[in-house]
Amino acid sequence: MTNIYDFNAPLLNGKEQPLADYKGKVMLIVNTASKCGFTPQFEGLEKLYSDLKDKGLVIAGFPCNQFGSQDPGTNDEIGDFCQINYGVSFPMFSKIDVNGAKADPIYKYLKAEKPGLMGSQRIKWNFTKFLVDRDGNVVKRFAPTDTPASIRKAIEKLL
């Protein structure tokens, strides 16, 4: 694997989505949860997406239930929650693991490309964000506490 475009992932509806379809776009990849203190970030993520999608931004949400069991629902329930509560229109993918033996290959790649503090290969919590440039290279990792508004300038710089 050489960049993010070499991966595929199923959307919430089960349809396989090649990330190569996003070639030439800037991507923000986020592990999400519906029952987390950071869940209101969906609102800011949707605002970023609606403001910047025409300039080439794609946000990819990957629900994860590994942190405090904060996303226990089915893919359908997660999709309904995101749409009803936050009007999420960016691509949401099937629920995955981001750590451990069953970690999704996309997240294994992201963590290897941009480790956390002190080289950690773990995702520490929900709403960790990875910024990918138009060539598919992982350029920055943001902590869960970094709000969508606070990372907007970094995204715009790549657009």
MARZA-474927 format. One record per atom (N, C-alpha, C): y, x, z; residue number from 1; residue in three letters. Coordinates in nm, 3 decimals. Example, Ala and Ser with C-alpha at 12.3 -4.5 7.8 and 13.67 -1.06 7.14 Angstrom:
<sites>
[[-0.569 1.319 0.780] 1 "ALA"]
[[-0.450 1.230 0.780] 1 "ALA"]
[[-0.330 1.320 0.780] 1 "ALA"]
[[-0.225 1.285 0.708] 2 "SER"]
[[-0.106 1.367 0.714] 2 "SER"]
[[0.003 1.290 0.787] 2 "SER"]
</sites>
This chain:
<sites>
[[-0.118 0.084 0.000] 1 "MET"]
[[0.000 0.000 0.000] 1 "MET"]
[[0.125 0.089 0.000] 1 "MET"]
[[0.214 0.059 -0.091] 2 "THR"]
[[0.333 0.142 -0.100] 2 "THR"]
[[0.458 0.070 -0.053] 2 "THR"]
[[0.462 -0.061 -0.064] 3 "ASN"]
[[0.575 -0.136 -0.010] 3 "ASN"]
[[0.535 -0.280 0.019] 3 "ASN"]
[[0.629 -0.356 0.066] 4 "ILE"]
[[0.601 -0.493 0.112] 4 "ILE"]
[[0.549 -0.583 -0.001] 4 "ILE"]
[[0.585 -0.549 -0.124] 5 "TYR"]
[[0.545 -0.633 -0.238] 5 "TYR"]
[[0.396 -0.624 -0.270] 5 "TYR"]
[[0.325 -0.533 -0.206] 6 "ASP"]
[[0.182 -0.520 -0.230] 6 "ASP"]
[[0.098 -0.621 -0.150] 6 "ASP"]
[[0.165 -0.702 -0.067] 7 "PHE"]
[[0.094 -0.795 0.020] 7 "PHE"]
[[0.106 -0.939 -0.028] 7 "PHE"]
[[0.009 -1.020 0.013] 8 "ASN"]
[[0.011 -1.166 -0.004] 8 "ASN"]
[[-0.006 -1.226 0.135] 8 "ASN"]
[[0.043 -1.349 0.151] 9 "ALA"]
[[0.024 -1.420 0.277] 9 "ALA"]
[[0.025 -1.570 0.250] 9 "ALA"]
[[-0.055 -1.645 0.326] 10 "PRO"]
[[-0.054 -1.790 0.308] 10 "PRO"]
[[0.069 -1.854 0.374] 10 "PRO"]
[[0.131 -1.946 0.302] 11 "LEU"]
[[0.240 -2.027 0.357] 11 "LEU"]
[[0.183 -2.128 0.456] 11 "LEU"]
[[0.269 -2.199 0.527] 12 "LEU"]
[[0.223 -2.300 0.623] 12 "LEU"]
[[0.130 -2.402 0.558] 12 "LEU"]
[[0.155 -2.433 0.430] 13 "ASN"]
[[0.073 -2.532 0.360] 13 "ASN"]
[[-0.059 -2.473 0.309] 13 "ASN"]
[[-0.084 -2.344 0.335] 14 "GLY"]
[[-0.208 -2.280 0.295] 14 "GLY"]
[[-0.203 -2.211 0.160] 14 "GLY"]
[[-0.098 -2.237 0.081] 15 "LYS"]
[[-0.086 -2.175 -0.052] 15 "LYS"]
[[-0.058 -2.026 -0.036] 15 "LYS"]
[[-0.136 -1.946 -0.107] 16 "GLU"]
[[-0.120 -1.801 -0.102] 16 "GLU"]
[[0.010 -1.762 -0.172] 16 "GLU"]
[[0.092 -1.683 -0.104] 17 "GLN"]
[[0.223 -1.642 -0.157] 17 "GLN"]
[[0.225 -1.490 -0.175] 17 "GLN"]
[[0.229 -1.443 -0.301] 18 "PRO"]
[[0.246 -1.299 -0.321] 18 "PRO"]
[[0.389 -1.259 -0.283] 18 "PRO"]
[[0.403 -1.158 -0.198] 19 "LEU"]
[[0.537 -1.113 -0.163] 19 "LEU"]
[[0.603 -1.045 -0.283] 19 "LEU"]
[[0.524 -1.010 -0.385] 20 "ALA"]
[[0.580 -0.955 -0.509] 20 "ALA"]
[[0.673 -1.055 -0.576] 20 "ALA"]
[[0.657 -1.184 -0.545] 21 "ASP"]
[[0.749 -1.285 -0.601] 21 "ASP"]
[[0.892 -1.263 -0.552] 21 "ASP"]
[[0.909 -1.185 -0.445] 22 "TYR"]
[[1.042 -1.160 -0.389] 22 "TYR"]
[[1.099 -1.025 -0.434] 22 "TYR"]
[[1.034 -0.962 -0.533] 23 "LYS"]
[[1.085 -0.833 -0.584] 23 "LYS"]
[[1.231 -0.849 -0.624] 23 "LYS"]
[[1.310 -0.747 -0.588] 24 "GLY"]
[[1.452 -0.749 -0.623] 24 "GLY"]
[[1.538 -0.823 -0.523] 24 "GLY"]
[[1.476 -0.881 -0.422] 25 "LYS"]
[[1.551 -0.952 -0.318] 25 "LYS"]
[[1.549 -0.872 -0.188] 25 "LYS"]
[[1.645 -0.897 -0.103] 26 "VAL"]
[[1.646 -0.842 0.033] 26 "VAL"]
[[1.567 -0.939 0.119] 26 "VAL"]
[[1.477 -0.887 0.200] 27 "MET"]
[[1.395 -0.973 0.286] 27 "MET"]
[[1.423 -0.945 0.433] 27 "MET"]
[[1.424 -1.052 0.511] 28 "LEU"]
[[1.426 -1.042 0.656] 28 "LEU"]
[[1.297 -1.109 0.703] 28 "LEU"]
[[1.209 -1.030 0.761] 29 "ILE"]
[[1.078 -1.080 0.806] 29 "ILE"]
[[1.082 -1.092 0.958] 29 "ILE"]
[[1.046 -1.211 1.008] 30 "VAL"]
[[1.063 -1.243 1.150] 30 "VAL"]
[[0.936 -1.307 1.204] 30 "VAL"]
[[0.888 -1.260 1.319] 31 "ASN"]
[[0.779 -1.332 1.385] 31 "ASN"]
[[0.844 -1.437 1.477] 31 "ASN"]
[[0.807 -1.560 1.457] 32 "THR"]
[[0.874 -1.672 1.521] 32 "THR"]
[[0.785 -1.742 1.623] 32 "THR"]
[[0.847 -1.829 1.702] 33 "ALA"]
[[0.775 -1.914 1.798] 33 "ALA"]
[[0.859 -2.038 1.825] 33 "ALA"]
[[0.792 -2.148 1.845] 34 "SER"]
[[0.859 -2.278 1.862] 34 "SER"]
[[0.901 -2.309 2.005] 34 "SER"]
[[0.844 -2.238 2.101] 35 "LYS"]
[[0.871 -2.270 2.242] 35 "LYS"]
[[0.916 -2.146 2.320] 35 "LYS"]
[[1.006 -2.071 2.260] 36 "CYS"]
[[1.052 -1.944 2.316] 36 "CYS"]
[[1.200 -1.953 2.348] 36 "CYS"]
[[1.246 -1.873 2.442] 37 "GLY"]
[[1.389 -1.869 2.472] 37 "GLY"]
[[1.472 -1.829 2.351] 37 "GLY"]
[[1.411 -1.759 2.256] 38 "PHE"]
[[1.482 -1.717 2.134] 38 "PHE"]
[[1.468 -1.818 2.021] 38 "PHE"]
[[1.394 -1.927 2.041] 39 "THR"]
[[1.371 -2.026 1.936] 39 "THR"]
[[1.502 -2.076 1.873] 39 "THR"]
[[1.612 -2.092 1.948] 40 "PRO"]
[[1.736 -2.135 1.884] 40 "PRO"]
[[1.786 -2.040 1.774] 40 "PRO"]
[[1.727 -1.920 1.765] 41 "GLN"]
[[1.764 -1.830 1.655] 41 "GLN"]
[[1.728 -1.890 1.519] 41 "GLN"]
[[1.637 -1.989 1.516] 42 "PHE"]
[[1.608 -2.057 1.390] 42 "PHE"]
[[1.737 -2.109 1.327] 42 "PHE"]
[[1.828 -2.159 1.408] 43 "GLU"]
[[1.955 -2.212 1.356] 43 "GLU"]
[[2.034 -2.101 1.285] 43 "GLU"]
[[2.045 -1.985 1.347] 44 "GLY"]
[[2.117 -1.873 1.287] 44 "GLY"]
[[2.046 -1.817 1.166] 44 "GLY"]
[[1.913 -1.814 1.170] 45 "LEU"]
[[1.837 -1.768 1.054] 45 "LEU"]
[[1.858 -1.861 0.935] 45 "LEU"]
[[1.856 -1.991 0.961] 46 "GLU"]
[[1.878 -2.087 0.853] 46 "GLU"]
[[2.019 -2.073 0.797] 46 "GLU"]
[[2.119 -2.047 0.883] 47 "LYS"]
[[2.256 -2.028 0.836] 47 "LYS"]
[[2.263 -1.904 0.747] 47 "LYS"]
[[2.203 -1.793 0.791] 48 "LEU"]
[[2.200 -1.673 0.706] 48 "LEU"]
[[2.138 -1.704 0.571] 48 "LEU"]
[[2.026 -1.773 0.574] 49 "TYR"]
[[1.954 -1.804 0.451] 49 "TYR"]
[[2.038 -1.892 0.359] 49 "TYR"]
[[2.095 -1.997 0.413] 50 "SER"]
[[2.174 -2.087 0.327] 50 "SER"]
[[2.299 -2.018 0.273] 50 "SER"]
[[2.360 -1.929 0.354] 51 "ASP"]
[[2.480 -1.857 0.310] 51 "ASP"]
[[2.450 -1.749 0.208] 51 "ASP"]
[[2.333 -1.685 0.220] 52 "LEU"]
[[2.310 -1.563 0.142] 52 "LEU"]
[[2.194 -1.569 0.043] 52 "LEU"]
[[2.122 -1.680 0.036] 53 "LYS"]
[[2.007 -1.684 -0.054] 53 "LYS"]
[[2.049 -1.668 -0.200] 53 "LYS"]
[[2.165 -1.721 -0.236] 54 "ASP"]
[[2.210 -1.708 -0.375] 54 "ASP"]
[[2.252 -1.566 -0.410] 54 "ASP"]
[[2.272 -1.484 -0.308] 55 "LYS"]
[[2.305 -1.342 -0.329] 55 "LYS"]
[[2.180 -1.255 -0.327] 55 "LYS"]
[[2.064 -1.317 -0.297] 56 "GLY"]
[[1.938 -1.244 -0.303] 56 "GLY"]
[[1.865 -1.224 -0.171] 56 "GLY"]
[[1.898 -1.304 -0.069] 57 "LEU"]
[[1.827 -1.292 0.059] 57 "LEU"]
[[1.710 -1.390 0.065] 57 "LEU"]
[[1.597 -1.340 0.114] 58 "VAL"]
[[1.483 -1.425 0.148] 58 "VAL"]
[[1.451 -1.397 0.295] 58 "VAL"]
[[1.435 -1.502 0.372] 59 "ILE"]
[[1.387 -1.489 0.509] 59 "ILE"]
[[1.243 -1.539 0.510] 59 "ILE"]
[[1.156 -1.463 0.573] 60 "ALA"]
[[1.015 -1.498 0.581] 60 "ALA"]
[[0.978 -1.510 0.729] 60 "ALA"]
[[0.944 -1.631 0.771] 61 "GLY"]
[[0.905 -1.656 0.909] 61 "GLY"]
[[0.754 -1.655 0.925] 61 "GLY"]
[[0.707 -1.581 1.024] 62 "PHE"]
[[0.565 -1.572 1.054] 62 "PHE"]
[[0.542 -1.618 1.197] 62 "PHE"]
[[0.501 -1.743 1.218] 63 "PRO"]
[[0.474 -1.792 1.353] 63 "PRO"]
[[0.364 -1.708 1.420] 63 "PRO"]
[[0.380 -1.689 1.550] 64 "CYS"]
[[0.286 -1.608 1.627] 64 "CYS"]
[[0.275 -1.668 1.767] 64 "CYS"]
[[0.153 -1.676 1.817] 65 "ASN"]
[[0.127 -1.735 1.949] 65 "ASN"]
[[0.086 -1.628 2.051] 65 "ASN"]
[[0.114 -1.501 2.023] 66 "GLN"]
[[0.067 -1.393 2.109] 66 "GLN"]
[[0.155 -1.365 2.230] 66 "GLN"]
[[0.273 -1.424 2.237] 67 "PHE"]
[[0.365 -1.393 2.346] 67 "PHE"]
[[0.387 -1.518 2.431] 67 "PHE"]
[[0.320 -1.524 2.544] 68 "GLY"]
[[0.333 -1.637 2.634] 68 "GLY"]
[[0.284 -1.768 2.577] 68 "GLY"]
[[0.197 -1.763 2.477] 69 "SER"]
[[0.146 -1.885 2.410] 69 "SER"]
[[0.260 -1.978 2.372] 69 "SER"]
[[0.364 -1.921 2.310] 70 "GLN"]
[[0.484 -1.998 2.281] 70 "GLN"]
[[0.487 -2.062 2.142] 70 "GLN"]
[[0.375 -2.054 2.071] 71 "ASP"]
[[0.364 -2.128 1.945] 71 "ASP"]
[[0.221 -2.179 1.930] 71 "ASP"]
[[0.180 -2.274 2.018] 72 "PRO"]
[[0.042 -2.318 2.021] 72 "PRO"]
[[0.005 -2.418 1.911] 72 "PRO"]
[[0.103 -2.472 1.840] 73 "GLY"]
[[0.077 -2.579 1.744] 73 "GLY"]
[[0.003 -2.534 1.619] 73 "GLY"]
[[-0.039 -2.635 1.541] 74 "THR"]
[[-0.101 -2.608 1.412] 74 "THR"]
[[0.010 -2.570 1.313] 74 "THR"]
[[-0.030 -2.523 1.197] 75 "ASN"]
[[0.069 -2.490 1.094] 75 "ASN"]
[[0.154 -2.613 1.059] 75 "ASN"]
[[0.092 -2.730 1.049] 76 "ASP"]
[[0.166 -2.852 1.019] 76 "ASP"]
[[0.267 -2.884 1.129] 76 "ASP"]
[[0.224 -2.872 1.254] 77 "GLU"]
[[0.314 -2.899 1.368] 77 "GLU"]
[[0.431 -2.801 1.370] 77 "GLU"]
[[0.402 -2.675 1.342] 78 "ILE"]
[[0.508 -2.574 1.339] 78 "ILE"]
[[0.609 -2.606 1.229] 78 "ILE"]
[[0.558 -2.639 1.111] 79 "GLY"]
[[0.645 -2.675 0.999] 79 "GLY"]
[[0.733 -2.794 1.032] 79 "GLY"]
[[0.673 -2.897 1.091] 80 "ASP"]
[[0.750 -3.017 1.129] 80 "ASP"]
[[0.857 -2.981 1.232] 80 "ASP"]
[[0.822 -2.903 1.332] 81 "PHE"]
[[0.917 -2.862 1.435] 81 "PHE"]
[[1.036 -2.789 1.374] 81 "PHE"]
[[1.007 -2.692 1.289] 82 "CYS"]
[[1.114 -2.611 1.228] 82 "CYS"]
[[1.205 -2.696 1.141] 82 "CYS"]
[[1.148 -2.788 1.066] 83 "GLN"]
[[1.227 -2.873 0.977] 83 "GLN"]
[[1.309 -2.975 1.056] 83 "GLN"]
[[1.245 -3.044 1.148] 84 "ILE"]
[[1.312 -3.150 1.223] 84 "ILE"]
[[1.422 -3.094 1.313] 84 "ILE"]
[[1.394 -2.986 1.384] 85 "ASN"]
[[1.488 -2.934 1.483] 85 "ASN"]
[[1.593 -2.839 1.427] 85 "ASN"]
[[1.559 -2.767 1.319] 86 "TYR"]
[[1.650 -2.664 1.270] 86 "TYR"]
[[1.675 -2.671 1.120] 86 "TYR"]
[[1.613 -2.765 1.051] 87 "GLY"]
[[1.634 -2.777 0.907] 87 "GLY"]
[[1.591 -2.655 0.828] 87 "GLY"]
[[1.490 -2.585 0.878] 88 "VAL"]
[[1.447 -2.461 0.815] 88 "VAL"]
[[1.403 -2.486 0.671] 88 "VAL"]
[[1.465 -2.413 0.580] 89 "SER"]
[[1.429 -2.423 0.438] 89 "SER"]
[[1.377 -2.291 0.383] 89 "SER"]
[[1.383 -2.185 0.462] 90 "PHE"]
[[1.328 -2.057 0.415] 90 "PHE"]
[[1.176 -2.059 0.429] 90 "PHE"]
[[1.107 -1.971 0.356] 91 "PRO"]
[[0.960 -1.972 0.361] 91 "PRO"]
[[0.906 -1.944 0.501] 91 "PRO"]
[[0.815 -2.031 0.543] 92 "MET"]
[[0.742 -2.014 0.669] 92 "MET"]
[[0.595 -1.996 0.632] 92 "MET"]
[[0.536 -1.895 0.690] 93 "PHE"]
[[0.398 -1.859 0.660] 93 "PHE"]
[[0.304 -1.907 0.769] 93 "PHE"]
[[0.175 -1.901 0.742] 94 "SER"]
[[0.073 -1.942 0.839] 94 "SER"]
[[0.082 -1.855 0.964] 94 "SER"]
[[0.041 -1.914 1.075] 95 "LYS"]
[[0.043 -1.844 1.204] 95 "LYS"]
[[-0.048 -1.722 1.197] 95 "LYS"]
[[0.003 -1.611 1.254] 96 "ILE"]
[[-0.070 -1.485 1.251] 96 "ILE"]
[[-0.064 -1.415 1.387] 96 "ILE"]
[[-0.143 -1.310 1.400] 97 "ASP"]
[[-0.129 -1.214 1.509] 97 "ASP"]
[[-0.047 -1.098 1.456] 97 "ASP"]
[[0.040 -1.045 1.540] 98 "VAL"]
[[0.122 -0.930 1.500] 98 "VAL"]
[[0.079 -0.802 1.572] 98 "VAL"]
[[-0.002 -0.816 1.676] 99 "ASN"]
[[-0.053 -0.703 1.754] 99 "ASN"]
[[-0.204 -0.714 1.767] 99 "ASN"]
[[-0.267 -0.604 1.804] 100 "GLY"]
[[-0.409 -0.606 1.834] 100 "GLY"]
[[-0.498 -0.592 1.712] 100 "GLY"]
[[-0.629 -0.607 1.739] 101 "ALA"]
[[-0.730 -0.587 1.636] 101 "ALA"]
[[-0.718 -0.683 1.519] 101 "ALA"]
[[-0.666 -0.803 1.546] 102 "LYS"]
[[-0.654 -0.904 1.440] 102 "LYS"]
[[-0.513 -0.912 1.382] 102 "LYS"]
[[-0.431 -0.810 1.406] 103 "ALA"]
[[-0.293 -0.810 1.353] 103 "ALA"]
[[-0.297 -0.822 1.201] 103 "ALA"]
[[-0.209 -0.904 1.149] 104 "ASP"]
[[-0.197 -0.923 1.005] 104 "ASP"]
[[-0.161 -0.790 0.939] 104 "ASP"]
[[-0.219 -0.762 0.821] 105 "PRO"]
[[-0.188 -0.637 0.751] 105 "PRO"]
[[-0.039 -0.617 0.723] 105 "PRO"]
[[0.034 -0.724 0.701] 106 "ILE"]
[[0.179 -0.712 0.678] 106 "ILE"]
[[0.245 -0.652 0.801] 106 "ILE"]
[[0.205 -0.698 0.918] 107 "TYR"]
[[0.265 -0.647 1.040] 107 "TYR"]
[[0.216 -0.507 1.075] 107 "TYR"]
[[0.094 -0.473 1.039] 108 "LYS"]
[[0.049 -0.336 1.057] 108 "LYS"]
[[0.139 -0.243 0.975] 108 "LYS"]
[[0.167 -0.285 0.853] 109 "TYR"]
[[0.253 -0.206 0.764] 109 "TYR"]
[[0.395 -0.197 0.819] 109 "TYR"]
[[0.454 -0.311 0.857] 110 "LEU"]
[[0.592 -0.311 0.908] 110 "LEU"]
[[0.606 -0.221 1.030] 110 "LEU"]
[[0.513 -0.230 1.122] 111 "LYS"]
[[0.520 -0.149 1.246] 111 "LYS"]
[[0.503 -0.001 1.217] 111 "LYS"]
[[0.421 0.033 1.119] 112 "ALA"]
[[0.404 0.174 1.083] 112 "ALA"]
[[0.530 0.228 1.016] 112 "ALA"]
[[0.594 0.145 0.935] 113 "GLU"]
[[0.715 0.188 0.864] 113 "GLU"]
[[0.835 0.201 0.956] 113 "GLU"]
[[0.849 0.108 1.050] 114 "LYS"]
[[0.962 0.110 1.144] 114 "LYS"]
[[0.910 0.083 1.284] 114 "LYS"]
[[0.859 0.188 1.349] 115 "PRO"]
[[0.810 0.171 1.487] 115 "PRO"]
[[0.925 0.132 1.579] 115 "PRO"]
[[0.887 0.081 1.694] 116 "GLY"]
[[0.985 0.043 1.796] 116 "GLY"]
[[1.031 0.165 1.875] 116 "GLY"]
[[1.089 0.136 1.991] 117 "LEU"]
[[1.138 0.242 2.077] 117 "LEU"]
[[1.028 0.341 2.111] 117 "LEU"]
[[1.064 0.467 2.108] 118 "MET"]
[[0.972 0.576 2.141] 118 "MET"]
[[0.846 0.572 2.055] 118 "MET"]
[[0.859 0.524 1.931] 119 "GLY"]
[[0.749 0.525 1.837] 119 "GLY"]
[[0.644 0.418 1.857] 119 "GLY"]
[[0.674 0.318 1.938] 120 "SER"]
[[0.577 0.212 1.966] 120 "SER"]
[[0.536 0.138 1.839] 120 "SER"]
[[0.406 0.118 1.824] 121 "GLN"]
[[0.353 0.043 1.710] 121 "GLN"]
[[0.330 -0.104 1.746] 121 "GLN"]
[[0.390 -0.149 1.856] 122 "ARG"]
[[0.370 -0.288 1.899] 122 "ARG"]
[[0.496 -0.370 1.874] 122 "ARG"]
[[0.475 -0.498 1.853] 123 "ILE"]
[[0.584 -0.595 1.855] 123 "ILE"]
[[0.593 -0.638 2.001] 123 "ILE"]
[[0.714 -0.632 2.057] 124 "LYS"]
[[0.728 -0.661 2.201] 124 "LYS"]
[[0.742 -0.810 2.231] 124 "LYS"]
[[0.798 -0.888 2.137] 125 "TRP"]
[[0.818 -1.030 2.165] 125 "TRP"]
[[0.849 -1.105 2.036] 125 "TRP"]
[[0.859 -1.235 2.048] 126 "ASN"]
[[0.897 -1.321 1.936] 126 "ASN"]
[[1.036 -1.283 1.883] 126 "ASN"]
[[1.057 -1.310 1.757] 127 "PHE"]
[[1.185 -1.291 1.689] 127 "PHE"]
[[1.226 -1.144 1.674] 127 "PHE"]
[[1.125 -1.055 1.667] 128 "THR"]
[[1.150 -0.920 1.619] 128 "THR"]
[[1.171 -0.933 1.468] 128 "THR"]
[[1.268 -0.859 1.416] 129 "LYS"]
[[1.306 -0.875 1.275] 129 "LYS"]
[[1.296 -0.742 1.201] 129 "LYS"]
[[1.247 -0.749 1.077] 130 "PHE"]
[[1.240 -0.632 0.990] 130 "PHE"]
[[1.322 -0.661 0.865] 130 "PHE"]
[[1.409 -0.568 0.829] 131 "LEU"]
[[1.493 -0.581 0.711] 131 "LEU"]
[[1.434 -0.494 0.600] 131 "LEU"]
[[1.414 -0.555 0.484] 132 "VAL"]
[[1.353 -0.489 0.369] 132 "VAL"]
[[1.452 -0.489 0.254] 132 "VAL"]
[[1.470 -0.374 0.189] 133 "ASP"]
[[1.566 -0.366 0.079] 133 "ASP"]
[[1.508 -0.424 -0.050] 133 "ASP"]
[[1.589 -0.423 -0.155] 134 "ARG"]
[[1.550 -0.484 -0.283] 134 "ARG"]
[[1.434 -0.411 -0.350] 134 "ARG"]
[[1.404 -0.289 -0.305] 135 "ASP"]
[[1.292 -0.213 -0.362] 135 "ASP"]
[[1.165 -0.228 -0.279] 135 "ASP"]
[[1.169 -0.310 -0.175] 136 "GLY"]
[[1.051 -0.334 -0.093] 136 "GLY"]
[[1.031 -0.236 0.021] 136 "GLY"]
[[1.133 -0.155 0.050] 137 "ASN"]
[[1.124 -0.058 0.158] 137 "ASN"]
[[1.176 -0.117 0.288] 137 "ASN"]
[[1.104 -0.094 0.396] 138 "VAL"]
[[1.147 -0.139 0.528] 138 "VAL"]
[[1.257 -0.044 0.575] 138 "VAL"]
[[1.378 -0.098 0.596] 139 "VAL"]
[[1.491 -0.010 0.628] 139 "VAL"]
[[1.538 -0.020 0.772] 139 "VAL"]
[[1.507 -0.130 0.841] 140 "LYS"]
[[1.558 -0.144 0.977] 140 "LYS"]
[[1.471 -0.243 1.053] 140 "LYS"]
[[1.460 -0.218 1.183] 141 "ARG"]
[[1.390 -0.308 1.276] 141 "ARG"]
[[1.492 -0.354 1.379] 141 "ARG"]
[[1.494 -0.484 1.405] 142 "PHE"]
[[1.586 -0.541 1.503] 142 "PHE"]
[[1.507 -0.604 1.617] 142 "PHE"]
[[1.560 -0.590 1.737] 143 "ALA"]
[[1.498 -0.646 1.857] 143 "ALA"]
[[1.512 -0.798 1.860] 143 "ALA"]
[[1.428 -0.866 1.939] 144 "PRO"]
[[1.441 -1.010 1.955] 144 "PRO"]
[[1.580 -1.053 2.001] 144 "PRO"]
[[1.645 -0.968 2.080] 145 "THR"]
[[1.778 -1.002 2.132] 145 "THR"]
[[1.888 -0.988 2.028] 145 "THR"]
[[1.859 -0.923 1.916] 146 "ASP"]
[[1.958 -0.914 1.807] 146 "ASP"]
[[1.963 -1.049 1.736] 146 "ASP"]
[[2.077 -1.116 1.747] 147 "THR"]
[[2.091 -1.248 1.688] 147 "THR"]
[[2.108 -1.238 1.537] 147 "THR"]
[[2.077 -1.345 1.466] 148 "PRO"]
[[2.102 -1.344 1.322] 148 "PRO"]
[[2.248 -1.311 1.287] 148 "PRO"]
[[2.343 -1.364 1.363] 149 "ALA"]
[[2.484 -1.334 1.335] 149 "ALA"]
[[2.514 -1.185 1.354] 149 "ALA"]
[[2.450 -1.122 1.452] 150 "SER"]
[[2.479 -0.981 1.480] 150 "SER"]
[[2.421 -0.886 1.375] 150 "SER"]
[[2.324 -0.932 1.296] 151 "ILE"]
[[2.264 -0.845 1.194] 151 "ILE"]
[[2.313 -0.879 1.053] 151 "ILE"]
[[2.402 -0.976 1.043] 152 "ARG"]
[[2.451 -1.021 0.912] 152 "ARG"]
[[2.511 -0.907 0.830] 152 "ARG"]
[[2.592 -0.822 0.892] 153 "LYS"]
[[2.656 -0.713 0.818] 153 "LYS"]
[[2.551 -0.617 0.759] 153 "LYS"]
[[2.446 -0.588 0.834] 154 "ALA"]
[[2.340 -0.499 0.783] 154 "ALA"]
[[2.272 -0.561 0.661] 154 "ALA"]
[[2.254 -0.693 0.665] 155 "ILE"]
[[2.193 -0.764 0.551] 155 "ILE"]
[[2.290 -0.761 0.432] 155 "ILE"]
[[2.414 -0.794 0.456] 156 "GLU"]
[[2.513 -0.800 0.347] 156 "GLU"]
[[2.529 -0.664 0.279] 156 "GLU"]
[[2.514 -0.557 0.356] 157 "LYS"]
[[2.527 -0.422 0.301] 157 "LYS"]
[[2.421 -0.398 0.193] 157 "LYS"]
[[2.303 -0.457 0.211] 158 "LEU"]
[[2.194 -0.440 0.114] 158 "LEU"]
[[2.205 -0.535 -0.004] 158 "LEU"]
[[2.281 -0.642 0.013] 159 "LEU"]
[[2.295 -0.740 -0.094] 159 "LEU"]
[[2.394 -0.689 -0.198] 159 "LEU"]
</sites>
